[in-house]
Structures are given as C-alpha cells and as structure tokens.
Amino acid sequence: MLTGKKIILGVSGSIAAYKSAQLARLLVKGGAEVKVIMTPLAKEFITPLTMATLSNNPVLVEFFNPENGDWNSHVSLGMWADAYIIAPATANTVGKMVQGIADNLLLTTYLSAKCPIFVAPAMDLDMFTHPSTKHNLDILKSYGNLIIDPTVGQLASGLEGKGRMEEPQNIVQYISDFFSTKNMLGKKVLITAGPTIERIDPVRFIGNYSSGKMGFALAESCARQGAEVTLITGPTIMKARNKNIQRINVESAEEMYKAVISRFDTQDGAILCAAVSDFTPIHKFKTKIKRESDNLMLELKPTKDIAAELGRVKKGEQFLVGFALETENEEANAKDKMERKNFDFIVLNSLQDPESGFGFDTNRVSIIHRSGLKKQYELKTKWAVADDIVNEINTLIF
C-alpha cells in the first residue's frame, strides 16, 4: 500500500533513533519515497549518513544548507508529503508540537504539513506516564494526529514498562493499514483463531500446536479493509492491534461453539480458522491425576461441530470460509469437508511443506471452490496469505 507514497520521516533525539534506520529501510522497501528530517540532537544518536543511505535521499537538519545557503523549505516539504511520521517522538518534541513551537526544521515542517501525521512516542516510563505527557498526547490526538502507542519492555534507564517506541515493522503496517483500500467497509466478519484446549484435570489438557497466527492475520486483514471483526480465539500469545477487532477469549471447543453460534446471525460471514479439538474427555478430574499405574485409560467424546452448524444455519447472503489441514489425500479430503460443512470455499493447508503450518510465520495454501476452481499460492508470510484469502472473499462473495 506504500508504493509511490511520499513520506517524511522525522527523527528526534532519543536512543530509539536507532530504530528509525530500520523504519526508513522498510518504508523504502515497501515502495515509498522517503525524506528524513532530523533534529540537531538526533544526530548524536544516529548519523545523517546512515539515514541518507537508507532513505536514498539527503537528510535535512538545518533551515539552510550551510554549504550553499539553499533554503530547506518546510512549506514545500509539508505540501510534498503524503504522510509525515515522527519516530521517535520525544516528550520534548511532543510538547513543542502541542504548543506550536517551531525551533527546528522537524517542527516547522509539522506545522506546515497538509498530510496525515503519525506520532510514535519514545521515552522513559516516568516521562510517558507523567500527566503532562498524557495531556499533550491527548491534545495531539484532538488535532487529528495519529498516535502509535509505545510498547512495554526494557527501557534505556533499565526500568521495565511502557515507553519503548513501537517496532518499525509494526509502524509500517500501521501506515499501510491507513492507506489500504476499504473493500469491507461496513461488513461484519466473525473469525475463529488459535487452538482450543480440553481439560483433563487442573494441570493437564488435550490440545494442538496452533499458534493463532493465521487467524489473527485474517482478522487484521479484514479490519484493514474496514470490516468490523469479531475474533473468537483460543489460548494464544498473539495480540490484535486494530481497533476494529473485538477479541473474545475462549478455552474449550464448547466455549468456542457457544461464542460463535450466539453471534453468527448478526454477521455478514465467518472465516473458521481455529484448530478446534475434535474430542474432549468424558470425565474431567477435579484434582490432579496421580500416577498409580503404568497405563491410564482416557475416554473421549466428540465435541460439537461448529463448522457444520454454521453451514446448516447460514443464510444466502452470508459467506462461510473454512480451513483444512490434511496429512494424506489432501485435496479429496478438503473437498469433502467443504461439501459437508457448506463452505463457499475452503483453504487447504499442507503439512508436507517444511515451512508451512502450525507455529511458522509462513504458509503455502490452495483455495478450492465448490465450482471446482482451484488457486494455488506460493509460500508466503501468513499476513500475505491472509490478504489473498480476504481478496478472494471480496471478489467472489461481495
């Protein structure tokens, strides 16, 4: 979404300026034309030469070029840009932005910019949580600036807490989301993700290796395109960042079944990506099972079939997309599942690829339609695979 975009990257004086180098690189790699403005203090943390090399453009620091007296016009810069990213934005820079202080080129360009402004704060915990900083960030938001919240982690002071500048790849994703097409605007999409776990006793369970990465990628892709997403997820460390995603945490197949069935009627469609347990113990022990013999017999019963029930109640205007993870007779089994569950199309995962499936950041899938149409895709990141799937929904459903 950044191809051809003209982006100014403003770098202020923070130890987090080292991240700006990767940010510049990723923006250029994404197809953007990048110009970097640095405050004089920022040069103490990262050199203009580094930023110029990575951005493919001279770095701007002063109002005038000291060698030939040329004016670095903040007005022209503000009119040139499609987006202005200030990353890192120190407490000092944030405060000056609020007050309209224009004592360096970064700030004068901010005051002249006609484009969306993205602000990625970076500061120590006490500074970030100080009432004046929180007040200033609220004011910047009221001006229409887009704040990319810092993350929690180890800070330069040695403290642990919120204040770390967001990672460059996430900032790029945030900006890409802003510029992405909104094909799903106004749509409501329910997505299941992650594993379910079936308790045996208070410390043991039956589960699977699903990380939730594919389902969360689908949720982010739909949300980027404007959808209102209800994400029902089993236990996972994954986090949903888009404000259009409502996350509902469940544990067991039964809990997921109830959460999905109670909400599906109000949705435009559903993408069933969760790895739901097919069986659950008939008897769940209230205390930890002790090892009293060499063998333990555990009797299981089938869980409720979420996909089959949605396929049964699906209305004509709703879409339903499912996944199949097979170890043999892959295509035949996937087609059979698609018919039995009344999917509009099914996404076939294969465990034959060593870099595809549970736990990996990449996936290779095939999309199979009830009409017989089959699309095969190369190995991609799960985020790119999610976009392929959502684009297929847009093309064939809406």
Buried (B, 14 or more C-beta within 10 A) or exposed (E): BBEEBBBBBBBBBBBBBEBBBBBBBBBBEBEBBBBBBBBBBBBEBBBBEBBBBBBEBEBBBEEEEEEEEEEBBBBEBBEBBBBBBBBBBBBBBBBBBBEEBBEBBBBBBBEBBEBBBBBBBBBBBEBBEBEEBEEBBEBBEEEEBBBBBBEEEEBEBEEEBBBBBBBBEBBBBBBBBEBBEEBBEEBBBBBBBBBBBBBBBEEBBBBBEBBBBBBBBBBBBBBBBBBBBBBBBBBBEBEBBBEBBBBBEBBBBBBBBBBBBEBBEEBBBBBBBBBBBBBBBEEEEEEEEEEEEEEEEEEEEEBBBBBEBBBEEBEEEBBBBBBBBBEEEBBEBBBEBBEEBBBBBBBBBBEEBEEBBBEBEBBBBBBBBEEEEBEEBEBBBBBBBBBBBBBBBBEBBE
